Amino acid sequence: MQKVNLKINSQNRIKNAKNYTAWHLLDIAVKNIWLDLFAKKWFHFDTWCYVEYSWIYNVEEKNKDFWCGCWGTHIKSTWELKKVEITNIKNKKWNCKISYRIG
């Protein structure tokens, strides 16, 4: 059996947690404006953050999106974010891709 040593980079972990929490806030804002969109793809790491939404066209997809659990790492308070900036919004057919960054 081989011994393995792991080290967690706490700065990267906190930054990724902030990006992940910012995505939740963005998702709430989007759903308050466009109730019929659901997040189908997302990426929230240090170099680039985005979420891609699709128009809901059947109840099964809406329920699937609503009931999927959240197992991400979050920050303790949204005050730690300071700023969430939307950097780009791109619409293509039935999809809307929103890029963002934290400040």
Phi and psi in degrees as a GROMACS rama.xvg file:
@    title "Ramachandran Plot"
@    xaxis  label "Phi"
@    yaxis  label "Psi"
@TYPE xy
-100.582  138.445  GLN-2
-84.4906  137.707  LYS-3
-122.942  133.679  VAL-4
-109.597  129.949  ASN-5
-116.364  144.738  LEU-6
-134.222  129.886  LYS-7
-97.1919  127.555  ILE-8
-82.0747  103.453  ASN-9
-64.7364  -34.4532  SER-10
-64.709  -44.4019  GLN-11
-65.1597  -40.3454  ASN-12
-63.3665  -41.7879  ARG-13
-66.5093  -43.3444  ILE-14
-61.8218  -43.7392  LYS-15
-65.4371  -36.1958  ASN-16
-65.0298  -38.7037  ALA-17
-65.1388  -43.3077  LYS-18
-61.2318  -41.0661  ASN-19
-66.9098  -42.4301  TYR-20
-66.8317  -37.8885  THR-21
-61.7534  -36.7022  ALA-22
-61.9766  -41.0314  TRP-23
-60.5994  -43.1654  HIS-24
-64.71  -42.8507  LEU-25
-60.9749  -41.9242  LEU-26
-62.0771  -41.6104  ASP-27
-63.2723  -44.4852  ILE-28
-62.6671  -44.7528  ALA-29
-62.1273  -43.966  VAL-30
-70.7496  -21.7611  LYS-31
-76.1499  -24.4265  ASN-32
-92.7156  -51.0447  ILE-33
-118.559  92.6556  TRP-34
-66.1511  -20.3257  LEU-35
-97.9967  20.8754  ASP-36
-104.359  147.251  LEU-37
-135.155  146.936  PHE-38
-74.6839  121.591  ALA-39
-109.999  -19.9583  LYS-40
-152.426  140.431  LYS-41
-150.221  155.336  TRP-42
-148.671  120.829  PHE-43
-142.347  83.0784  HIS-44
-128.15  -174.203  PHE-45
-58.7782  -42.3233  ASP-46
-83.7079  -29.0001  THR-47
-160.889  135.773  TRP-48
-128.756  133.663  CYS-49
-156.34  162.625  TYR-50
-136.56  136.157  VAL-51
-110.374  124.188  GLU-52
-104.702  153.864  TYR-53
-130.043  151.495  SER-54
-71.7304  134.784  TRP-55
-78.3626  128.477  ILE-56
-123.85  -0.686426  TYR-57
-151.351  155.897  ASN-58
-65.1116  -36.0613  VAL-59
-59.3982  -42.5227  GLU-60
-67.8872  -38.7903  GLU-61
-63.1757  -44.6358  LYS-62
-65.6682  -38.257  ASN-63
-61.0684  -44.3587  LYS-64
-64.6666  -43.6456  ASP-65
-66.4597  -39.0856  PHE-66
-89.9703  -6.64851  TRP-67
-68.17  137.557  CYS-68
-79.0798  166.741  GLY-69
-115.398  118.479  CYS-70
-118.463  18.4137  TRP-71
-79.5123  169.527  GLY-72
-92.9542  125.642  THR-73
-112.892  159.898  HIS-74
-82.8879  164.697  ILE-75
-71.4543  -34.3795  LYS-76
-144.555  143.954  SER-77
-66.1027  -16.9327  THR-78
-59.8262  -26.023  TRP-79
-68.3702  -17.7935  GLU-80
-73.7665  -34.622  LEU-81
66.6913  -56.365  LYS-82
-152.706  138.975  LYS-83
-121.731  119.918  VAL-84
-113.147  126.61  GLU-85
-82.2036  121.395  ILE-86
-99.0307  -21.48  THR-87
-163.893  143.964  ASN-88
-130.411  125.046  ILE-89
-129.045  123.221  LYS-90
-104.407  133.821  ASN-91
-145.352  113.077  LYS-92
51.3255  -111.73  LYS-93
-98.5465  13.6452  TRP-94
-122.705  151.184  ASN-95
-133.85  116.901  CYS-96
-106.116  123.016  LYS-97
-115.609  119.468  ILE-98
-97.787  147.348  SER-99
-150.558  166.292  TYR-100
-148.237  157.42  ARG-101
-98.8725  153.643  ILE-102
